Amino acid sequence: MNSIMNDAEIYSQIIMLDDRSRIVSENPAVFEDDYILRVYAFEDGAVVNYEWQDTPDGRTSVEERFNHKFTLVKLPNPNPSNLKAGVISVINYPGS
């Protein structure tokens, strides 16, 4: 994995550790029994979508078969690591 992706993964680590000192805001966008979408904002201006889903049943594509997914949707400013918007990390279901 390249260092740019490792730099972006800090956001998913902050979210998973629930490090409130580094999160500016957390807003639930979707809250259903089998799917949650939360939007996290950080001091550097970065915004990350966190998605959780309960079960892979009915999800056929590789992109759909995840348990946790973190997506950088707004870049930090400044952006010294030249991060790109997109999926930061995915935690898949066992056997996916």
C-alpha positions in Angstrom: 0.0 0.0 0.0 1.4 3.4 -0.9 2.1 6.2 1.7 -0.7 8.4 0.3 -3.3 5.7 1.2 -1.6 5.2 4.6 -1.9 9.0 5.1 -5.6 8.9 4.3 -6.2 5.9 6.6 -5.6 8.1 9.6 -9.2 9.3 9.2 -10.7 5.8 9.4 -8.5 5.1 12.4 -9.8 8.2 14.1 -13.4 7.2 13.4 -12.9 3.6 14.6 -11.2 4.8 17.8 -13.9 7.4 18.3 -11.2 10.0 18.9 -13.5 12.9 19.7 -10.6 15.4 20.1 -9.9 15.1 16.3 -13.5 15.0 15.0 -15.2 18.3 14.4 -18.6 16.9 13.7 -20.4 13.6 13.2 -23.8 13.5 11.5 -25.9 10.5 10.9 -27.2 10.7 7.3 -29.0 7.3 7.1 -29.9 5.1 10.0 -31.7 1.9 9.2 -31.7 -1.6 10.8 -29.2 -3.0 8.3 -27.4 0.1 7.0 -25.8 3.2 8.6 -24.2 6.2 6.9 -22.4 8.8 9.1 -20.6 11.9 7.8 -17.5 12.9 9.8 -15.7 16.3 9.4 -12.2 17.0 10.6 -10.3 20.2 11.6 -8.3 20.1 8.4 -11.5 20.4 6.4 -11.5 16.7 5.3 -14.9 15.0 5.2 -15.3 11.2 5.4 -18.3 9.0 4.9 -18.5 6.0 7.1 -20.8 3.2 6.0 -21.8 0.1 8.0 -24.0 -2.7 6.8 -25.3 -5.7 8.7 -25.4 -8.5 6.2 -24.1 -9.4 2.7 -27.3 -11.2 1.8 -28.5 -10.0 -1.6 -25.3 -8.0 -2.3 -23.7 -9.5 -5.3 -20.9 -7.2 -6.4 -17.6 -7.0 -4.6 -18.1 -3.3 -4.0 -21.4 -4.1 -2.1 -20.0 -6.8 0.1 -18.5 -4.9 3.0 -19.1 -4.5 6.7 -17.4 -1.1 7.2 -16.4 1.4 4.4 -14.6 4.7 4.8 -14.7 7.2 1.9 -12.8 10.5 1.7 -15.4 12.8 0.1 -13.8 16.2 0.7 -10.0 16.7 0.7 -8.2 18.4 3.6 -6.9 21.9 3.1 -4.0 22.2 2.9 -3.4 18.8 1.4 0.3 18.1 1.8 0.0 14.4 1.0 -1.9 15.1 -2.2 -4.7 12.8 -1.1 -7.4 11.9 -3.6 -11.1 11.5 -2.9 -12.3 7.9 -2.8 -12.5 4.8 -0.7 -9.9 4.9 2.1 -10.4 1.5 3.6 -12.9 -1.4 3.7 -13.5 -4.1 6.2 -15.1 -7.0 4.5 -17.4 -9.8 5.7 -15.6 -13.0 6.6 -15.4 -15.1 3.4 -16.2 -12.2 1.1 
